[in-house]
Structures are given as structure tokens and as C-alpha cells.
Amino acid sequence: MKEYKLESLIYYSKISLDKEHILKDSTSDIQAKLDEYAQKGYRLVSTDATDFGFAVYFYLYFEKDIAEEYL
């Protein structure tokens, strides 16, 4: 069997001359989430991102194998 988790991260745009500020701000946070889930035995299986208004939404989909217990 597999166990699945979804992690959502939201980043808001700000007034900046740096057009890549969301990318720079989000990279370390996303890496921290990847490391956190990897320590728990999960692996990243899919990602998605979308923007709405002044926000960018990142979705990280994780899964891990879990042992089946037979009674």
C-alpha cells in the first residue's frame, strides 16, 4: 500500500525590480519541505504550480510505501 501527502505553499508577489523574487524566496522553503518529507520516508512524485492574483501556489505531491498488516 501507499500513503500520500499533499503540501501546498503560497507565495505573494511584492513590488520589486527583481522579477524572479518569488523563485528566489521559494527555493529554500521548497527544499526544506523536500528534506522534511524525505526524512519521513516519502518521495516526491509530482508537482504543480498556479498563479492567482498576486499569489503563486506550489503543490508538492508525496508518497511512501507502507507495510500492510495482516490480522
C-alpha positions as CSV (number, residue, x, y, z in Angstrom):
1,M,0.0,0.0,0.0
2,K,1.0,3.6,-0.4
3,E,0.4,6.7,1.7
4,Y,0.0,10.0,0.0
5,K,0.5,13.6,1.2
6,L,0.0,16.9,-0.4
7,E,1.9,20.0,0.7
8,S,0.7,23.5,-0.5
9,L,3.0,26.5,-0.4
10,I,1.8,30.0,-1.2
11,Y,4.0,33.0,-2.1
12,Y,2.8,36.5,-2.7
13,S,4.2,38.9,-5.2
14,K,5.6,42.1,-3.9
15,I,6.8,45.3,-5.5
16,S,10.3,44.6,-6.7
17,L,12.7,45.3,-9.5
18,D,13.7,41.6,-9.3
19,K,11.2,39.7,-11.5
20,E,12.5,36.4,-10.0
21,H,11.9,37.3,-6.4
22,I,9.3,34.6,-5.8
23,L,11.6,31.9,-7.3
24,K,14.4,33.0,-5.0
25,D,12.2,33.2,-1.9
26,S,10.5,29.9,-2.5
27,T,13.6,27.8,-3.4
28,S,14.9,27.3,0.1
29,D,11.4,26.7,1.6
30,I,10.6,24.1,-1.1
31,Q,14.0,22.4,-0.5
32,A,13.2,22.3,3.3
33,K,9.9,20.6,2.6
34,L,11.6,18.0,0.3
35,D,14.1,17.3,3.0
36,E,11.4,17.1,5.7
37,Y,9.3,14.6,3.8
38,A,12.4,12.6,2.7
39,Q,13.4,12.1,6.3
40,K,9.9,10.6,6.9
41,G,10.3,8.1,4.0
42,Y,8.3,10.0,1.4
43,R,9.4,10.6,-2.2
44,L,8.2,13.4,-4.4
45,V,6.0,12.0,-7.2
46,S,4.5,15.1,-8.8
47,T,4.4,18.9,-8.6
48,D,2.1,21.6,-9.9
49,A,2.0,25.4,-9.7
50,T,-0.6,28.0,-10.5
51,D,-0.9,31.7,-10.1
52,F,-4.0,33.6,-9.0
53,G,-4.0,37.4,-8.5
54,F,-0.8,38.3,-6.7
55,A,0.0,34.8,-5.4
56,V,1.7,31.7,-6.7
57,Y,0.6,28.4,-5.4
58,F,3.0,25.4,-5.4
59,Y,1.7,21.9,-4.8
60,L,4.0,19.1,-3.9
61,Y,2.7,15.5,-4.0
62,F,4.5,12.9,-2.0
63,E,4.0,9.1,-1.5
64,K,5.6,6.4,0.6
65,D,5.2,2.7,0.8
66,I,3.6,1.4,4.0
67,A,3.6,-2.1,5.3
68,E,0.4,-4.0,5.2
69,E,-0.5,-5.6,8.5
70,Y,-2.3,-8.9,8.3
71,L,-4.5,-9.9,11.2
